[in-house]
Amino acid sequence: MKYIFVSGGVISGIGKGTTAASIAFLLKSAGLRVAPIKFENYLNLDAGTINPIEHGDPFLCEDGTEADMDIGTYEKFLNEDMGKDNFVTMGRIYQSVIERERRFEYNGEDVEAIPHLTNEIIGRIKNLGRLKKADIVIIELGGTAGEYQNVFYYEASRIMTLANRGDVLHIHVSYVPTPRHLGEPKTKPTQLSVRTLNSLGIQPDFVITRSEKYLDQRRRERFALFCNMRPEDIISNPDLSSVYEIPLVLHKQNLEERILQKLGLKLRKPDLKSWEKLVEKIHTKKDKGIEIAIVGKYFGTGDYQLKDSYAALFDAIDHACYSIGVGVKTKWVDAEKVEREGAEIIGKPDGIIVPIGWGERGSEGMIAGASYARKHLVPYLGLCYGMQLAVIAYARDILGWQDADTTENNSKTTHPVIDLIPKQKEYMERRAYGGTMRLGAWDATVKKGTRAFEIYQQAGSFASQTQHTSERHRHRYEFNNKYAKDFENNGLVISARSVAENLVEIIELPKDVHPFYMGTQGHPEYKSRPLSPHPIFLAFIKATSENKK
């Protein structure tokens, strides 16, 4: 088995995840079995309890793992499901070692960071390789070189390199800035980053430079001189209009060929035809464009706006638009601002999405967004919290229950149309938040004659001989079945229910009432991939495009 470590330098968010995914994609396209794994620095056991503004949108896996958004990048590039074995936090490493010590599995040794933490890290890498029967395991190290939080990951890399000579490569992804007042790329930050790696006992085999433009020969030669490398092992990864171009850019520089040579593997030409067609679609000039307003609560970080809080959602919108061939502009609408200034600030978009969310802050603005879309016949898609808030909006507007609410935000409401199921009440009473939600893939039965049934049937998404489909879930609160008949008698369609526990999964309005109005308790955005967009997003984008006409 071979191993490729991918580390980062100079700044966070430089693109290690997309680079690691692109390398994995190229090697898989060349016929190799590849298994990626991401190691995070934080002490959380998973990403589930982290504010999305702090660390981006936690990615939800099929098995319920709440992971870093890079795991979603792996799924999209490799077209494979990831899970608990592909994602590890430093908190999980410490927990495992301490639990082993409590079980006396170290036979009375004094438990130390090295070798016990590093052995745990190496063990998880090798275990993933065995589980996936991988030819190559690709290991993405969180953070940047030189941080105290991730030093044990780098120690594990050093130890594995020594123990498996010829079978381990280290690829360093680093930033090459071009200061505006100078006008030329500066290599010194990356030189210092590589020197930090050297001080940890690691000599990178490749440096992949992230910069505004392609790296020129002059800069390659400087890197080769000061980083003790060959110029051909300095790979340029410039800013591109789409991350899906990255594999093709790396391929043109023969990166996968150089990797196979260094690992002593047979050279194989990757099959990139479908990916090249995807990139061609992305760059094809679009005849028309649509505007989608996203009424959310996780856009702000200080004086700046953060797209990563809804990363999977933006990807799913793009995938559907690539497939249909329409351009898209997303308008970010702060839900708290809607509360203060009214729903009119949403404007006249072609479609409205109310996405995932938690808690009371901004919820009234999101409810107003759901109501605005219904009243103005604007195509609407509610995702998880967005489905729940659409139910509340309907209860207030149509059923006349002005205090209708979710007990998450108002425990005293006389119409708790969204409420905890009994099992979740037990968790909440114990303040057990992490990993205690309804997580991962859940099957649902879709009702014939509904828009949802039509969408899934046309996409061939039903399990054999059933009306069952599956979506990923990440929530605690549910549609309160006590009120189901009230809603149905007043025009709201419950189009899908879970196979287990008969919980409401999808609500919608009939076509003769609204061009497209749907809320889903599941998260179709986490299952969307560039070569296979999710059918719900395809249907929503088609309806939005029609609405523009």
Legacy VTK file of the C-alpha trace (Angstrom):
# vtk DataFile Version 3.0
C-alpha trace
ASCII
DATASET POLYDATA
POINTS 549 float
0.000 0.000 0.000
1.171 3.510 -0.814
0.541 6.715 1.131
0.382 10.378 0.087
0.339 13.090 2.771
-1.045 16.485 1.773
-0.122 19.407 4.045
-0.702 23.134 3.834
1.393 26.229 4.295
1.173 29.970 4.987
-2.618 30.386 5.301
-5.631 28.230 6.072
-8.293 27.743 3.415
-5.601 27.585 0.751
-7.203 24.625 -1.057
-5.684 21.475 0.425
-9.063 19.740 0.270
-9.696 20.407 -3.410
-6.056 19.588 -4.188
-6.186 16.286 -2.292
-9.511 15.454 -3.951
-8.104 16.325 -7.391
-5.071 14.086 -6.867
-7.340 11.276 -5.676
-9.555 11.787 -8.724
-6.624 11.632 -11.161
-5.274 8.439 -9.592
-8.725 6.829 -9.502
-9.235 7.818 -13.152
-5.986 5.987 -13.879
-7.505 2.776 -12.487
-6.138 2.807 -8.928
-8.162 2.219 -5.760
-7.857 5.388 -3.694
-8.998 6.113 -0.125
-8.855 9.700 1.240
-8.795 10.618 4.930
-8.897 14.056 6.590
-7.263 14.759 9.971
-8.587 17.838 11.766
-6.827 19.769 14.542
-9.724 20.583 16.820
-10.621 18.667 19.983
-14.298 18.297 19.041
-15.141 14.650 18.415
-16.788 15.669 15.133
-17.887 18.839 13.345
-21.496 18.616 14.500
-21.353 21.094 17.380
-19.232 23.705 15.574
-20.870 26.962 14.494
-20.770 26.949 10.661
-19.433 30.511 10.719
-16.391 29.221 12.631
-15.401 26.352 10.376
-17.731 26.217 7.407
-20.697 23.974 6.705
-20.288 20.597 8.447
-20.661 17.908 5.797
-23.165 15.146 6.560
-22.252 11.630 5.467
-24.504 8.699 4.618
-23.598 6.937 7.881
-24.410 10.026 9.974
-20.850 11.277 10.411
-20.762 15.074 10.808
-17.505 15.908 9.090
-15.406 18.718 7.698
-16.579 20.164 4.381
-13.516 18.658 2.652
-15.170 15.240 3.055
-17.926 16.586 0.811
-15.271 17.609 -1.713
-13.956 14.028 -1.739
-17.475 12.708 -2.389
-18.052 15.134 -5.240
-14.729 14.489 -6.987
-14.624 10.714 -6.469
-18.374 10.059 -6.749
-18.145 7.834 -3.668
-19.737 7.946 -0.225
-17.406 8.866 2.625
-17.966 8.083 6.310
-16.536 7.803 9.807
-13.326 6.145 8.627
-12.518 9.051 6.288
-12.623 11.746 8.969
-10.653 12.042 12.224
-10.289 14.865 14.741
-7.559 15.356 17.316
-10.308 15.043 19.923
-11.095 11.569 18.608
-7.404 10.624 18.740
-7.054 11.747 22.373
-10.310 10.029 23.312
-9.188 6.705 21.814
-5.798 6.776 23.536
-7.289 7.704 26.920
-9.940 4.988 26.630
-7.231 2.440 25.797
-5.256 3.546 28.839
-8.342 3.169 31.058
-8.792 -0.392 29.737
-5.140 -1.158 30.593
-4.349 -1.850 26.935
-0.905 -0.264 27.270
0.076 -2.823 29.952
1.206 -0.281 32.518
3.312 1.867 30.187
3.393 5.600 30.783
1.187 6.869 27.961
2.878 9.609 25.934
2.158 11.706 22.872
4.871 9.868 20.972
4.513 6.983 20.271
0.943 6.491 21.491
-0.814 9.391 19.744
1.203 8.901 16.566
0.530 5.144 16.633
-3.198 5.874 16.866
-2.948 8.201 13.862
-0.939 5.697 11.811
-3.301 2.900 12.823
-6.307 4.805 11.481
-4.541 5.495 8.179
-3.629 1.840 7.671
-7.032 0.624 8.841
-8.757 2.785 6.212
-6.463 1.358 3.541
-7.322 -2.210 4.567
-11.080 -1.516 4.762
-11.135 0.041 1.293
-8.572 -2.380 -0.169
-6.784 0.742 -1.369
-3.730 0.969 -3.583
-3.106 4.492 -2.285
-4.311 6.256 0.874
-4.358 10.050 0.590
-3.994 11.784 3.960
-4.984 15.450 4.259
-3.490 17.157 7.314
-5.651 19.941 8.735
-4.316 23.434 9.357
-0.885 24.626 8.265
2.694 23.532 8.930
4.025 25.072 12.133
0.811 25.015 14.189
1.187 23.407 17.594
-2.219 21.663 17.278
-1.192 19.375 14.413
2.425 18.547 15.232
1.529 14.901 15.982
0.099 14.461 12.488
3.400 15.617 11.032
5.269 13.308 13.395
3.127 10.429 12.131
4.028 11.417 8.559
7.731 11.477 9.428
7.549 8.088 11.176
5.656 6.476 8.294
8.117 7.873 5.756
11.026 6.299 7.620
9.244 2.973 8.138
7.916 2.697 4.589
10.701 4.064 2.404
9.602 4.402 -1.218
5.929 3.990 -0.341
5.222 7.444 1.134
5.066 10.849 -0.557
4.527 14.267 0.999
2.822 16.987 -1.047
2.875 20.520 0.347
0.203 23.000 -0.818
1.290 26.560 -0.136
0.411 30.150 -0.916
2.373 32.370 -3.292
1.041 35.930 -2.905
1.371 38.681 -5.474
1.328 41.957 -3.494
-0.416 44.619 -5.548
2.255 47.231 -4.893
4.992 44.884 -6.179
3.291 43.127 -9.067
5.301 39.900 -8.877
4.714 36.585 -7.053
6.733 36.243 -3.820
8.140 32.827 -2.997
9.543 33.568 0.470
6.403 32.616 2.473
6.421 29.143 0.893
10.186 28.832 1.334
9.679 29.422 5.060
6.788 26.957 5.125
8.966 24.267 3.534
11.727 25.098 6.010
9.224 24.452 8.798
8.514 21.061 7.243
12.254 20.373 7.084
12.564 21.219 10.778
9.938 18.514 11.435
12.053 15.988 9.555
9.983 16.107 6.359
11.217 16.887 2.850
8.282 17.418 0.480
8.290 15.461 -2.765
6.072 18.048 -4.470
5.125 21.633 -3.748
1.807 22.730 -5.224
1.675 26.495 -5.337
-1.594 28.382 -4.932
-1.420 31.748 -6.619
-3.464 34.202 -8.629
-1.825 33.216 -11.910
0.259 30.359 -13.271
3.729 30.107 -11.800
6.464 31.120 -14.226
9.805 29.370 -14.792
11.682 31.981 -12.768
9.615 31.180 -9.656
9.955 27.423 -10.201
13.717 27.767 -10.264
13.710 29.815 -7.040
11.632 27.187 -5.330
13.874 24.389 -6.580
16.987 26.181 -5.311
15.713 27.097 -1.846
13.465 24.095 -1.188
15.962 21.429 -2.286
13.728 20.193 -5.106
13.575 19.761 -8.867
11.755 22.420 -10.911
9.406 19.799 -12.402
8.211 18.912 -8.887
6.917 22.449 -8.373
3.301 22.320 -9.579
1.242 25.438 -10.298
-2.375 25.608 -9.117
-3.640 29.113 -9.956
-6.990 30.688 -9.147
-9.599 29.239 -11.523
-13.214 30.051 -12.292
-14.258 26.591 -11.067
-12.642 24.113 -8.659
-13.593 21.344 -11.098
-10.869 22.600 -13.441
-8.145 21.737 -10.923
-7.677 18.045 -11.892
-7.232 19.031 -15.536
-4.691 21.747 -14.648
-2.682 19.292 -12.513
-2.924 16.630 -15.222
-1.462 19.003 -17.830
1.607 19.297 -15.596
1.924 15.486 -15.459
1.360 15.378 -11.694
-0.238 11.914 -11.548
2.520 10.559 -13.809
5.220 11.997 -11.528
3.445 10.549 -8.470
3.263 7.062 -9.997
6.936 7.238 -10.981
8.029 8.197 -7.469
5.910 5.461 -5.909
7.268 2.861 -8.314
3.846 2.136 -9.807
2.971 1.335 -13.402
2.199 4.448 -15.447
-1.452 4.602 -16.453
-3.283 7.216 -18.485
-6.337 8.598 -16.649
-9.731 8.601 -18.358
-10.896 12.219 -18.044
-13.557 12.368 -20.774
-16.601 12.848 -18.519
-14.764 15.430 -16.412
-13.656 17.356 -19.487
-17.298 17.443 -20.652
-18.313 18.766 -17.226
-15.773 21.599 -17.406
-16.876 22.340 -20.969
-20.486 22.656 -19.723
-19.380 24.970 -16.926
-17.639 27.285 -19.392
-20.342 27.203 -22.067
-21.890 30.649 -22.393
-25.371 30.632 -20.888
-28.250 32.275 -22.777
-30.041 33.312 -19.621
-29.377 33.631 -15.929
-31.539 33.233 -12.848
-31.357 34.912 -9.449
-31.912 32.867 -6.313
-32.343 34.563 -2.942
-31.028 32.567 0.010
-32.616 33.778 3.229
-30.163 32.536 5.858
-28.549 33.373 9.171
-24.920 32.266 8.854
-23.493 34.703 6.318
-21.785 37.225 8.594
-18.334 36.922 10.141
-17.242 40.273 11.560
-17.362 42.816 8.737
-17.253 40.095 6.078
-19.611 37.576 4.493
-18.815 33.881 4.463
-19.926 31.536 1.685
-18.549 28.401 3.359
-21.408 28.340 5.899
-23.645 26.982 3.133
-20.985 25.286 0.996
-22.985 22.142 0.126
-26.006 24.240 -0.830
-24.055 26.458 -3.222
-22.479 23.365 -4.777
-25.870 21.688 -5.282
-27.248 24.817 -6.978
-24.217 24.936 -9.281
-24.458 21.236 -10.177
-28.094 21.598 -11.239
-27.363 24.770 -13.206
-24.430 23.112 -15.017
-26.705 20.239 -16.035
-29.600 22.411 -17.228
-27.358 25.024 -18.814
-28.458 28.165 -17.004
-26.355 30.799 -15.314
-27.109 31.614 -11.696
-26.628 34.539 -9.377
-27.199 33.995 -5.671
-28.411 36.844 -3.514
-27.536 36.458 0.155
-30.302 37.827 2.351
-29.629 38.160 6.081
-32.667 36.786 7.917
-32.185 39.211 10.821
-32.314 42.104 8.378
-35.597 40.734 7.004
-36.946 40.785 10.575
-35.972 44.425 10.983
-36.875 45.796 7.556
-39.532 43.443 6.195
-39.667 40.752 3.517
-39.710 43.356 0.734
-35.910 43.554 0.929
-35.840 40.069 -0.649
-36.747 41.865 -3.878
-37.936 39.998 -6.955
-35.739 36.902 -7.265
-36.634 34.017 -9.574
-36.435 31.555 -6.687
-36.072 31.526 -2.894
-34.285 29.027 -0.646
-34.472 28.932 3.137
-31.629 26.628 4.241
-30.461 24.809 7.349
-30.441 26.664 10.667
-30.722 26.351 14.414
-32.365 28.422 17.107
-34.433 31.571 17.385
-32.034 34.179 15.958
-33.233 35.167 12.496
-36.010 32.544 12.451
-38.812 35.105 12.018
-37.005 36.510 8.991
-36.756 33.019 7.502
-40.468 32.423 8.193
-41.186 35.719 6.421
-39.099 34.492 3.467
-41.155 31.277 3.223
-44.389 33.270 3.417
-43.156 35.791 0.832
-42.367 32.997 -1.661
-45.824 31.445 -1.215
-47.741 34.714 -1.544
-45.764 35.974 -4.550
-45.723 32.584 -6.337
-41.913 32.482 -6.307
-40.444 28.936 -6.526
-39.447 27.914 -3.007
-37.213 25.235 -1.560
-36.983 24.770 2.205
-34.156 22.607 3.502
-34.532 21.054 6.981
-35.138 24.179 9.096
-36.463 25.796 5.921
-39.114 23.059 5.683
-40.069 23.492 9.339
-40.346 27.268 9.038
-42.459 26.931 5.877
-44.873 24.808 7.935
-44.991 27.544 10.606
-45.587 30.222 7.952
-48.463 28.163 6.513
-49.989 27.632 9.958
-49.974 31.366 10.630
-51.076 32.540 7.171
-53.624 29.882 6.173
-54.759 28.160 9.371
-54.817 31.433 11.296
-52.721 30.174 14.220
-50.763 33.357 14.856
-48.640 31.873 17.670
-47.784 28.689 15.729
-44.099 27.944 16.204
-41.421 25.382 16.877
-40.829 24.505 20.527
-37.137 25.008 19.779
-37.869 28.749 19.775
-41.086 29.073 21.790
-41.813 26.422 24.420
-45.085 28.149 25.361
-46.734 28.174 21.929
-50.301 26.817 21.921
-49.725 25.394 18.428
-46.368 23.533 18.482
-46.498 22.493 14.830
-42.795 21.614 15.040
-41.756 19.698 18.155
-39.287 17.198 19.595
-40.058 13.511 19.290
-39.889 11.712 22.697
-36.403 10.247 22.228
-34.959 13.665 21.461
-36.605 15.092 24.585
-34.544 12.646 26.657
-31.320 13.854 24.996
-32.185 17.517 25.475
-32.963 17.025 29.159
-29.445 15.598 29.561
-27.930 18.412 27.448
-26.601 15.709 25.128
-26.123 17.659 21.900
-23.224 16.072 20.020
-24.126 13.206 17.702
-27.616 12.793 19.203
-29.734 14.098 16.346
-31.514 12.119 13.680
-28.422 11.632 11.562
-27.465 10.015 8.280
-29.537 8.244 5.631
-33.216 7.547 6.367
-35.701 5.927 4.005
-39.018 7.560 3.168
-42.158 6.474 1.341
-43.229 9.018 -1.272
-46.931 9.499 -2.005
-48.079 8.843 -5.567
-49.537 11.768 -7.466
-47.320 14.341 -5.759
-44.611 16.513 -7.259
-42.055 14.758 -5.046
-43.102 11.353 -6.450
-42.778 12.672 -10.003
-39.304 14.096 -9.262
-37.924 10.902 -7.739
-39.588 8.626 -10.306
-38.180 10.529 -13.281
-34.724 10.396 -11.701
-34.974 6.648 -11.063
-34.332 7.254 -7.361
-36.773 4.714 -5.921
-35.463 1.502 -4.419
-36.428 -1.553 -6.461
-40.169 -2.388 -6.412
-40.894 0.292 -3.775
-41.840 3.944 -3.406
-38.910 4.357 -1.028
-36.206 6.945 -1.438
-33.415 7.985 0.926
-32.049 11.324 2.076
-29.504 12.356 4.693
-30.783 13.958 7.902
-29.336 16.216 10.583
-31.966 17.568 12.970
-33.843 17.075 16.242
-37.211 18.725 15.737
-39.986 17.239 13.578
-43.333 18.096 12.045
-45.879 17.464 14.798
-48.146 14.692 13.466
-50.893 15.874 15.820
-51.601 18.675 13.322
-51.228 16.706 10.071
-54.956 16.570 9.269
-55.378 20.294 9.915
-52.717 21.089 7.349
-53.934 18.566 4.775
-57.524 19.782 5.094
-56.266 23.279 4.305
-54.316 22.491 1.158
-50.792 21.532 2.329
-49.642 18.232 0.843
-47.583 15.819 2.927
-45.827 14.023 0.088
-43.367 11.779 1.961
-43.103 10.097 5.358
-40.248 8.156 6.931
-40.460 4.374 6.811
-39.398 4.332 10.466
-41.690 6.250 12.871
-43.919 7.689 10.093
-42.388 11.177 10.403
-43.130 13.878 7.826
-40.293 14.117 5.302
-41.550 16.364 2.481
-44.304 18.971 2.247
-45.431 20.739 -0.909
-48.178 22.763 -2.563
-50.029 21.412 -5.632
-48.976 22.626 -9.088
-52.309 24.378 -9.654
-51.715 26.445 -6.504
-48.022 27.297 -6.793
-45.346 26.863 -9.529
-42.992 25.128 -7.071
-43.248 25.096 -3.296
-41.464 22.297 -1.466
-39.847 21.701 1.897
-37.751 18.659 2.730
-36.712 17.547 6.200
-33.762 15.756 4.624
-30.714 17.388 3.058
-30.580 16.737 -0.693
-27.691 19.226 -0.949
-25.334 16.721 0.707
-26.007 14.075 -1.960
-25.566 16.295 -5.002
-22.515 15.689 -7.192
-21.216 17.534 -10.252
-21.863 14.622 -12.624
-25.184 13.674 -10.976
-27.078 16.677 -9.579
-29.786 15.939 -7.035
-33.234 15.618 -8.693
-34.901 17.992 -6.211
-32.409 20.737 -7.093
-32.852 20.003 -10.801
-36.614 20.393 -10.423
-36.243 23.574 -8.388
-33.822 25.157 -10.881
-36.092 24.219 -13.809
-39.057 25.800 -12.038
-36.976 28.877 -11.218
-35.892 29.197 -14.838
-39.521 28.893 -15.977
-40.529 31.506 -13.403
-38.025 33.941 -14.906
-39.771 33.596 -18.268
LINES 1 550
549 0 1 2 3 4 5 6 7 8 9 10 11 12 13 14 15 16 17 18 19 20 21 22 23 24 25 26 27 28 29 30 31 32 33 34 35 36 37 38 39 40 41 42 43 44 45 46 47 48 49 50 51 52 53 54 55 56 57 58 59 60 61 62 63 64 65 66 67 68 69 70 71 72 73 74 75 76 77 78 79 80 81 82 83 84 85 86 87 88 89 90 91 92 93 94 95 96 97 98 99 100 101 102 103 104 105 106 107 108 109 110 111 112 113 114 115 116 117 118 119 120 121 122 123 124 125 126 127 128 129 130 131 132 133 134 135 136 137 138 139 140 141 142 143 144 145 146 147 148 149 150 151 152 153 154 155 156 157 158 159 160 161 162 163 164 165 166 167 168 169 170 171 172 173 174 175 176 177 178 179 180 181 182 183 184 185 186 187 188 189 190 191 192 193 194 195 196 197 198 199 200 201 202 203 204 205 206 207 208 209 210 211 212 213 214 215 216 217 218 219 220 221 222 223 224 225 226 227 228 229 230 231 232 233 234 235 236 237 238 239 240 241 242 243 244 245 246 247 248 249 250 251 252 253 254 255 256 257 258 259 260 261 262 263 264 265 266 267 268 269 270 271 272 273 274 275 276 277 278 279 280 281 282 283 284 285 286 287 288 289 290 291 292 293 294 295 296 297 298 299 300 301 302 303 304 305 306 307 308 309 310 311 312 313 314 315 316 317 318 319 320 321 322 323 324 325 326 327 328 329 330 331 332 333 334 335 336 337 338 339 340 341 342 343 344 345 346 347 348 349 350 351 352 353 354 355 356 357 358 359 360 361 362 363 364 365 366 367 368 369 370 371 372 373 374 375 376 377 378 379 380 381 382 383 384 385 386 387 388 389 390 391 392 393 394 395 396 397 398 399 400 401 402 403 404 405 406 407 408 409 410 411 412 413 414 415 416 417 418 419 420 421 422 423 424 425 426 427 428 429 430 431 432 433 434 435 436 437 438 439 440 441 442 443 444 445 446 447 448 449 450 451 452 453 454 455 456 457 458 459 460 461 462 463 464 465 466 467 468 469 470 471 472 473 474 475 476 477 478 479 480 481 482 483 484 485 486 487 488 489 490 491 492 493 494 495 496 497 498 499 500 501 502 503 504 505 506 507 508 509 510 511 512 513 514 515 516 517 518 519 520 521 522 523 524 525 526 527 528 529 530 531 532 533 534 535 536 537 538 539 540 541 542 543 544 545 546 547 548
